[in-house]
């Protein structure tokens, strides 16, 4: 079958957890990164849900594509299914992503199931912050998840204005870029 690709847009960017031989910046069209999934396991509980990212329809999403050798297919796909499909709120899809050099490849993507009871929909930033603050699950504190995602997106030069606003409301600050004037600075 040959090597295959996995598209990461949230925690897969900063904690893929599987072997791969190449990492490339990539864009997925038709879906956007969205804090739209109530987390009952990793960043919350059924009694006190948190929020995690999903690929929701509309727009586009810049993330990372990981190339995995074919001989690791069963191991990596098994790992991803155990990690991402724990409550079946995501749908596993093969979708075309455009790599940073212009090449288009098919990649495994995990798209939110809008009919699943954990789908939070389009929340306001204030509503998202209310859910995120104080939530925790098996993988840790929900605020840490949001802040780590933002820190890694920033390091890659990927902007997500809505998520950045949520982050600012829970204490995240952008790292000043050398040569860029701070807002309101002289």
C-alpha positions in Angstrom: 0.0 0.0 0.0 2.9 2.4 0.7 3.5 5.0 3.3 0.6 7.0 4.5 -0.1 10.4 6.1 -1.8 11.5 9.3 -3.1 15.1 9.7 -2.7 16.8 13.1 -4.4 20.0 14.0 -4.4 20.0 17.9 -2.7 17.7 20.4 -1.3 15.5 17.6 0.9 18.5 16.6 2.6 18.6 20.0 2.2 14.9 21.1 1.7 12.7 18.1 2.7 9.6 20.0 3.5 7.5 17.0 6.5 6.8 14.8 6.8 8.8 11.6 9.6 9.6 9.1 8.6 13.0 7.9 6.6 16.0 9.3 5.3 18.7 6.9 3.1 21.8 7.4 -0.2 21.1 5.6 -3.6 22.7 4.9 -6.9 20.9 4.9 -9.6 22.7 3.0 -13.3 22.4 3.9 -12.7 22.0 7.7 -11.6 24.3 10.4 -9.9 23.8 13.8 -12.7 24.3 16.4 -12.9 23.9 20.2 -16.2 22.1 19.6 -16.0 18.7 21.4 -17.1 18.2 25.0 -14.4 16.0 26.5 -15.6 13.3 28.9 -12.3 11.4 29.1 -9.1 13.2 28.3 -9.8 16.8 29.5 -13.0 16.4 31.4 -15.5 13.9 32.8 -19.2 13.3 32.0 -20.1 15.2 35.2 -17.7 18.1 34.4 -16.9 18.1 30.7 -14.0 20.0 29.2 -13.5 21.1 25.6 -11.1 19.7 23.0 -10.5 20.5 19.4 -12.3 18.9 16.4 -12.2 19.5 12.7 -15.6 21.1 12.0 -16.9 21.8 8.5 -16.2 25.1 6.8 -13.0 27.1 6.1 -9.6 25.5 6.2 -7.1 24.4 8.8 -3.3 24.6 8.8 -1.6 21.8 10.8 1.0 19.2 10.4 1.0 16.1 8.2 3.1 13.1 9.5 4.3 10.5 7.0 4.2 7.0 8.4 6.0 4.0 6.9 3.6 1.4 5.5 5.2 -1.3 7.8 3.8 0.6 10.8 0.3 1.0 9.4 -1.5 -1.4 11.7 0.4 -0.2 14.8 -0.2 3.5 14.1 -3.8 3.2 13.0 -4.6 1.1 16.0 -2.9 3.6 18.3 -4.8 6.5 16.6 -8.2 4.7 16.9 -7.6 4.0 20.6 -6.7 7.6 21.2 -9.1 9.5 19.0 -12.2 7.2 18.9 -12.5 6.5 22.6 -16.1 7.9 22.6 -16.6 7.9 18.8 -17.2 11.6 18.7 -14.8 11.7 15.7 -15.2 10.2 12.3 -12.0 8.7 10.7 -11.7 10.0 7.1 -9.1 10.0 4.4 -9.0 13.6 3.1 -6.8 15.5 0.7 -4.3 17.9 2.4 -1.9 20.2 0.6 1.6 20.0 1.9 3.8 23.1 2.2 5.6 22.4 -1.1 2.2 22.3 -3.0 1.9 18.5 -3.2 -1.5 17.1 -2.3 -1.7 13.8 -0.4 -4.5 11.8 1.3 -4.2 11.8 5.1 -6.1 10.2 7.9 -8.1 13.0 9.6 -10.4 12.9 12.6 -13.5 15.0 11.8 -16.1 15.8 14.5 -19.4 13.9 14.2 -21.9 16.8 14.4 -24.7 14.3 15.4 -22.8 13.0 18.4 -23.9 14.1 21.9 -20.5 15.5 22.7 -20.6 18.0 19.8 -20.6 21.4 21.4 -21.3 23.4 18.2 -20.1 27.0 17.6 -19.5 28.4 21.1 -18.7 32.0 21.9 -15.3 32.6 23.3 -16.8 33.4 26.7 -18.8 30.1 26.7 -15.7 28.1 25.7 -13.7 29.7 28.5 -16.5 28.8 31.0 -16.3 25.1 30.0 -12.5 25.0 29.8 -11.7 26.6 33.1 -11.6 24.1 35.9 -12.1 21.0 33.7 -9.7 18.0 34.0 -9.6 14.5 32.8 -7.3 11.5 32.3 -4.8 13.4 30.2 -4.8 16.5 32.5 -6.1 20.0 33.0 -8.2 21.4 30.1 -6.5 24.8 30.3 -3.1 23.2 29.8 -4.4 21.5 26.7 -5.5 24.9 25.2 -2.4 26.7 26.2 -0.1 23.9 24.9 -1.9 23.9 21.6 -1.5 27.7 21.3 2.1 27.6 22.2 2.9 25.0 19.6 0.8 26.7 16.9 2.6 29.9 17.6 6.0 28.2 17.4 5.0 26.9 14.0 3.8 30.4 12.9 0.2 29.2 12.7 -2.5 31.7 13.7 -5.9 30.7 15.0 -7.5 34.0 16.1 -10.6 32.5 17.8 -8.5 30.0 19.8 -6.1 32.8 20.7 -8.9 34.8 22.1 -10.0 31.9 24.3 -6.4 31.5 25.3 -6.0 35.2 26.3 -9.1 34.8 28.5 -7.5 32.0 30.4 -4.1 33.7 30.7 -2.2 32.9 27.5 0.1 35.6 26.0 1.7 35.6 22.6 5.5 35.7 22.6 6.6 39.0 21.1 8.2 38.5 17.7 11.6 40.3 17.4 11.1 43.5 15.4 7.4 43.6 16.0 6.1 46.6 18.0 4.0 45.8 21.0 0.4 47.2 20.7 0.3 50.7 22.2 4.1 50.8 22.3 6.2 53.8 21.4 
